[in-house]
Amino acid sequence: MAKRIFNRRASTAVRLTKVYSIGEQVWDKQEKRWYSGDGVTAGGILSGRFFVTFHFDGDAVDEAVFGWFKAPLPCSIIGAQIFAQDAPVGAALTIDLVNGAGVEQTKVSTLADGASKQETIFGAPLVMAAAGEVQAKIKTIGSGTPGQNLTLILICQ
């Protein structure tokens, strides 16, 4: 039986029988969380790409862990996009992914010194099992201005 979810954009209850468009947000009542992007289907698989968004408010802090994603089904994280309201100055800002046990996965995304947005595609994807967990960990910050109000978007498939 397909999960019942709440479609935030259409404000109607729907079944997981369609592929949602990029940017469309979907509420999963069972998991009690929002999903966004595309690829959510009733067939029990994730097809195409979908996106998971993490936010870090305020000044970036070295070694801070933020965000949380629990994969509803097996998937791969192929890259990430970083946006900073205030860019890091003096050094690049880097973010690694950590698993549910807090172990760094060496899937590092970089926001160059002075840049406010940047995309990183990993050389090899981070493969996640169903119910696998991932968080983000800030590894380096700008030496003058650390970077502020970060958004990290994981590119998944």
Number of C-alpha atoms within 10 A of each C-alpha: 8 12 15 16 19 19 19 13 10 11 9 10 12 15 15 20 13 13 15 19 14 13 13 14 18 23 17 16 12 9 10 9 10 16 20 18 21 23 20 24 17 16 12 14 14 20 15 12 18 23 20 18 19 16 17 19 12 13 16 22 17 16 14 13 18 17 15 17 19 16 15 17 15 15 21 19 23 19 20 24 19 24 20 25 15 17 24 26 18 15 18 20 27 18 24 20 25 20 17 15 9 14 12 16 13 12 21 19 25 20 26 18 20 18 19 17 17 15 17 17 16 16 9 11 16 18 13 19 14 11 13 16 17 24 20 28 21 20 20 21 26 23 14 11 17 23 28 21 15 21 18 24 18 25 22 24 19
